Amino acid sequence: MKKIISSVFFVIAFFLSYSQQLPATPDKIYGDLFVEVQMQHIFPDSKTFVDCIPKRKSADIMYDYGLQKGPNFNLKKFVEDNFEIPGNPSDTYKTNTKQDVVTHINALWAVLKRSPDKIVEGSSLLPLPYPYIVPGGRFREIYYWDSYFTMLGLKESGETAMIENMVKNFAYLIDIYGHIPNGNRTYYLSRSQPPFFSLMVTLLSQVRGDSIYQNYLPALEKEYQYWMEGSDKIKPGEAFKRIVKLKDGTLLNRYWDENPAPRQESYREDVETAEKSGRDKIEMYQHLRAGAASGIDFGSRWFADNRNIKTIQTADIVPVDLNALLYHLENAIAKAKLINGDEASSKEFRAKAIQRGENLDKYFWNKEMSFYTDFNFKTQKQNDNITPAGLYPFCFLSEHPDYMSFLGKKIASVLKQKLLKPGGLATSEYATGEQWDSPNGWAPLEWMMIWGLDRCGQKDLAAEVARRWIKLNMKVYKETGRLMEKYNVVDITKVAGGGEYAGQDGFGWTNGVLLALIKKYGIPKD
């Protein structure tokens, strides 16, 4: 045991020393070269260049770039000569079409697995000390909220060790950076994603026991501090980073990114969107980045007119899903402290959770829509957009089960009318061309909606949604041998689309949710 502890300490110490000398983000390292590569569309996907690894010292590359650039300069060749262009390992994986989908997923974990990272000079990758699962396709690193849904499947596959390794990696990121970044890349450090870490701890505890809460209490508390930073200083009517204080003193949270610039991995897209909007560019970048922090990048949920990204207002919105997730985090901390024997602190966090639950009802239950909707703190009004986020409170709230069951009947009616489609539940009512809108359905949102419906007593509807989603996933798998990032739930003969990049396959969270749903509901017979 001493050897194991000492080896773990060595790994952490090694990575701690590295983190003190983190390289700058690609836009800072390569300056004009970065801008030229992104704006001239050297790669079809803007994420490619920021994931490139320099073949030699960046200072030497930039020196030569300064010497060579001119009227006859071949920028694409220069990049290819000086950088290793990232590939997608899953592209070489060949599906055995005779395998059933469960066997396929169990085999795919090995394809999506990454070993502990080695430090590579000039790489944007933030090295992690333990193995992990990536989503697949262009997503070559670990992603925060994706990973919870991947873990659901890992659990069904008996891959508990991998779940624990991924939780350890997230705890490591919290310890080093004070939060879990969007993904383990330098260009993701300015933001987090929906805070699912407490759900990961809960999931792991279901296998390993309640001692898991004790092990990860410091990480849970530190993540909570990140989300609540500034809450002791902010004045009513103001917003600061991830905190919003309403005029009556109520504290709630929003999605936020620290960097008021175009996203490095979507640089050209953000510059063009800001220019087309006619709005203040810094304001646009902040809203776009906040949208990326939400994981819902992008969709009508964040648009003032429900139609066009030019009207994006993410940072003005207090999201119902985020605050429901923080309710779960507060309860998880309360439970961990109680297990530790700290009853006073446990009561304090339980009180915070109860207060947040009351605020969820006060500010997010939209009586006119009979649904939980987001709240715009600038206009002081509830949004009228029906989205999967409205089901999150039903997944977690525990104070008034009879009342939640009453509300469940109302939201079930709305879902049937607005979002229920042949392939499952659509991501929104609107077809905007953005990927987080109709006709697309996404595995994490299907899971949360099914979970919420099941928990508020709408078990038949939950089962029907699960049946439709499982059938669609299996249909596409039989036709293509692939599991996809997202699906067209409206016309199940077509592929999903929209967004800044082509549809991806792999795919971590689809695999995880499908396995978990098959475990609970079985494979449909019809």
N, C-alpha and C positions, 0 to 999 in steps of 0.2 A: 504493500500500500504506500509506503514512504517513497518508493521508486516512482510510482504513478504520480503522486502529488508533486514530486520534484520535477518530473518531466513536464507536467502541465504548467508548473510555475515557470520553467525555462521557456516554453512556447509563448506564454503570455508576456514574459519579460522581453523576449526577442521582438515580438510585435509591438510592444510598448515603445521600445527604443526606436523602432522604425517610424512609428506614428509621429514622433516628435520632428521628423524631417520629411513630412509628406510633400511630394511634388505639387506644384501648382496645377491648376486645371489646364487642359489643352489650349484654351483661348489665351491664357496668360503666357504659356510657354512659347507658343508659335505666332502670336500676334498677327501681323499682316498675312502670313502664310495661312494661318487658320481661317481668316476671313475670306481669302481668295479661294481656298479649297471649297469652303462651304457655299459661298455665293456663286461660284462658277459651276456648281453642281457636278463636281468631279466624280462623286459617287452618287448613285440613285438614292441611297439612304444616308442622311446626314449623320447618323450614328456611327457609320463606318470609320470615318477619320478619327473621331475622338477615342475609338477603341484600337487604333493602330499602335504598333510598338516601333519606336525608332530603331534603326539598325546601327546607329552610332550616336554620339552625344548630341543632344538637341542644339547646343550652342554652335557646334560645327555645322549642323544642318542649316541653321539660320544664317550663319556666315556665308555659306555657299549660296543660299537662296538670295541673299542680298547682292552677291556678285553676278549671279546668272540671270536674274529676272530682267526682262526687257521685251521688246516687240516680238522676238522669235522664241521666247521662252515656252517650253512644253511643260506646263504645270503638272499634268497627269503623270508624265514620265518621271518627273522629279520626285513626286510622291512615291511612285512605285519603286524607284531606285533607293529611296531613303527610309521607307517604312515597310514593316511587315503588315500586310493587309489581313484582317481577321476573317476567318471562315466560320462556317456553322457545322460542327462535327455531326450533328443529327442529319445533315444532308446526305451523308454517305450510308446512313442506316437503311437497310432494306427490310420492309415488313414481310413477314411470312403470312401471306393472306389466308392460310389455312388455320391460323391461330384465332381463337376467340378473343374478344376484346379485353377480357380480364388478363389472359395470358400475355397478350400484347403489352398491356400497361406494366405488368410485373417485369417484363423484359426491358421495357423502355427506361425504367429507373436507372439502369446501368449506363444508358446512353446520355442521360441528362445529369449524371453524377459528375461532380468536380472534386478532385483531391484538394487537400490543404494547399493554399497558394504559395508559390515561391515569389520572392521579391524580384521584380524585373524593372530595372532602371528605365525611366521614361514612360512606363505604362500608366494608364489612368486607373487601372484596377487597384482597389484597396484590398490587400491580401487578408485572407481569413485563415485562422489556425486550424479549422476542422472541416471535414468534407461537407458538401452541400449539393442541393439539386437546383439546377437552373430551369427557367421556363422552356427554353428551346428557341430555335430560329435566331433572330437578331439579338435576342436577350441572352447574352453569354455570361451573365453574372447573376448573383442572387438578388431577388426583389423582395421587398418587405411584405406587403399584404398578400402578394401571390403565394408566399411560402406557407401561410396558414392553410390554404385550400389544397396545396400540394401535400401537406402533412396529413390531411384527412385520408388521402389515399395511401400514403406511406403506412399509416396505422393499420389500414385494412390488409396491406401487404405484409404486415409483421415487421416492418422496417423501423422498429422503435429506436434503434441505435442512431439511425440517420436523423430521425426527428430530434433526438437529444443533441446531436452534433449541430444541427441548425439552430436550435434554441441557444446553445452555447455561443455560436457565432453572433447571434443577435445580442446576447448579453455582453459579449466582447465589444461589439460596436457601440452599445450604450455606454459602456465603461470608458472607452477611448474617446468617443466624440460627443457624448452627452445625449445622444439620440440614435435611433436607427435611421440611416439615410434611405432614400428612395431605393437605392441599390448600392452595391459595393464598388462604386466608381468615384473618383475625385469630383467629377462634375455633378454628382448627386448629393454632395454633402450639405448643400444649402437648404435642403428640405427633407422632410420625412414623408410618410404615407399613412393611410388609415391605421391607427394603433391597434394592431391585432396581437401584439406580443403577449398580453395577458391571456388571450384565448389560446395561444400556443402553450403557455405554461399550464393552463387548465387541461388542455388536451394531453400533454405529457404526464400530468398528475394522475390522469385516469388509468395510466399504465403503470407508472412508477410509484404512485402513492402521494399523500399530502406533503411529504417532506420536500417535494419539488417546489412548493410555495416558499418554504424557508430558504432553499438554495438560491432562488431568483428574486427574493424580496428586494435586495439592494438595486437590482436592475429595474424592477417594477417601479420603485420609488423614484429612481433617477429619470426614467422616461416620463413619469408624471410631472416631475419638476420641469422638464423640457416643455411639456404642453402648457403648463401653468406659469411659465416664466413671466414676471412682471405683474402678476395678479395682485401683489401687495402695494403696487405703486400707481396703477392705472386709475384714472378718474371716470366717473359715470359719463356715458356717452362717447367714450373713446375706444379705440382698438390699438393693440400693441402686439406685434408678431402674431402669435396664435391665440391671443386672448381678446375677447370682446366684453366690455362692461356696459350693459344697457343702462338707460337713464335711471331706472329704479334700483341700480346697484347689482343686478343679477349678472353673475359671471358665466360666460359660455365660451365656446371655442370655435375657431375657424381654421381653414387650411391656409398655409402661408409658406413662402419661400424667401430666404434672406437676400437673394441676389436679384437686383432690379435690372437685369440685362436679358438678352435673348438666351434661351436654353442652348448650351453648347451642342447638345445632341440633336437639336432641331433648330439650328441657328437660322438658316435661310428661311425656313417656314415661319419662324417668329418675326423676323424682320419684314417679310412680305405681308404677313397678317397685320402687323402694326401700321405699315404704310397704307394699306388698303382701308384701314379702319377710319383714318382721318383724326384719330384721337391722340392724346399725349402718349408718346411711345413708351415712356417709363411706366406709366399706368397700365398700358396694355401688357407689357412684359410681366408686371407683377400679377395681373389677373391670369395670364397664361401659365405662369409658373405655379400659382396657387392651384390651378386646375390640374396640373401635373402632380402636385402634392396629394390631391384627392384620389388619384388613381383613375378618375373619370376624365381622361383627356382624349377627346373633348366631347361634349354633348350639350343639348339644349337646356339641361338643368342649370347651366351656368350663364345662359344667355338672357339678357333683359327682354328680348322679343321672342324667346323660345325658338328662334329660327337661325340666327346668323352669328358666327363667332366674332364678328366685328363688335357685337354688343356684350361681349363677355364681361362678367362682373363677379367672378369667383370670390375675390377677397372681401366683397361686401356681404357675402352670404354666410350665415351661421347654419351649418349643415346638421340635419337631424341624425344622420348616420354617425358622424364624428362624435357627437355628444352622447349618443347611445353607447358607443365603444368606450368612451371615457367613464361612463357609468360602470361598465364592466371592469375597467381598470381600477376604479376606486373600490369596488367590492372585492376585487382580487387582493388588493393591498390590505384591506380590512381582514380578510380571511387569513392571509399570511401572518399578519401581526397577532391575530388571535391564536394561531398555531404556535407562535413564538411565546405566547403567554403575556403579550403586551395588550391587555384588555382596554386600557384607556385610549391608546392610539387606534386600536381596532374600532372602537366606538366612534372616534373622530372621523375616520374614513367612511364608515358605514353611514354616518350622518351626511357626509358630503355626497355620497351616492344617492341617498334618499332625496336630498335637496335637488340634485340634478334630475332625478326622475320626475319630481314635481314640476321642474322647469321644462322638461320635455313635453309634458301635458299642457303647460301654460302657454308656451311659445310655438310649439310645433304641431299640436293637434288642430287641424284646420276643420272647423265645424261645417263650413260650406262645402268643402270637398269630401268630407267624411274620410280623411286620410291624414297621416303625418306628413307635413311638407316643410321645406326649408324656410328660414326666417331671414329677411333682408334687414340688417340693422341700420342701413342708411335710410331706407324708406319707412322702416318700422312696420313692415307688412309681411305677412306670410306669402310665400310664392304659391302659384296655382298649378305647378308642374307635378304631375303624378309620376313618381320614380320608385325604383326598388328600395331607395333609402328609407322610405316610409315604413318598411317592414322591420327595420333594425330594432326599434323599441320593443317589439313583440318577442324578439329573440332573448332579451335580457331583463326587462323590467319584471320585478317579482313582488312588489308591495300590494297590488290590488288585482289578483287573478280574475275575479268575477268581472271587474270593470274592463280588463283587457280582453276578456272573452266577449263582452258586449261590443267593444270596439272592433274586435275581429270580424264579427258578422258584417259590420259596415264596410270594412276595407275589402273583404272578400267580394262583395258586390261590385265595388269600384274596379278591382282587378279584373274581374270577368268582363266588365264593360270596356275597360281602357287598354289593358296590357296582355290579356290571355290570347295566345295565338296557337296555331297548329303544332309548333315546335317547342312551346313553353311560354315563358313570359318575356315580352319585349322590354328593352331597356328604357324606353320612353314612348310617349304617344306620337312623337314627331319624327318625320323622316327628313333629316337635314343634310344628309351626306356625311355627317360625322360618325365615327365608329361607335360611340356610346349612345346611339339613338336607334330608333326603329329603322330597319327591320331586324336589328341584331339582338341576340341574346348572349349573355356571358356567364360562364360557369359560376364564378363567385357570387354573382347577384342572384342566379337561380337558387343557389344553396341557401343564401340568407333569406330569400323570400319563402322558400319551402320550409325552412326552419321556423320562421316567424309565423307562418300559417299553421303549421303543426302545433306550435306552442300556444297559440291563442284559441285552439279548439276547432280550427278549420282543416281537419285532418283529411277529409275527402278531397278538398281542393288541392291541398299539399301533395297528396298522392297522385292526383291527375296531372299536375304540373311536372312532377318527377317522371311520370310515365312518358309524357310527351317529350321531355328533354332526353331521357335515356334512349328512346326510339330514334330521335333525330341524330344523336351522337353515333349510335350503332349503324344507322343508315349510311351516314357519311363515311364511317370506318369501312364498311363493307364495299362501298363504291370506290374509295380512294386508298385504303390502307393507312389512313392518317386520322389523328385526333387534332382538332383545330383550336386556335386561340378563341374564336368566337363563331357563332352560327347565325344563319338567317332563319329566324323562327316564324316569320310571316309566310314566306314562300319556301317550303322545305326542299324544293327542287333546285334552288339557287344557293350560291355561296354568299357568305357575309362580306361586307366591304366597308369603304369609307375610311377616313383618317389620314394620317401623315405617312403611313408606310403600308406595304402590302400585307395581306393576311399571313399569319405565321402558323406553323404546325410544330408539334412537339408532344403535348404542350402541358406543362406542369399542372396548372390549376384545373384544366379540363380533365386530365387523368385522375387527379385526386377526388374531385367532386363526383365524377362518374362512378368510381369504385365505391365511394361512400353511399351514393344513392342506390346502387345495385345491391349493396349489403342490406340497406334498410327496406327497399321496396321490391327488389328482385328484378329480373329481366321481363319486360312485358311479353305476353304470349301472342297478342294480336299485332 
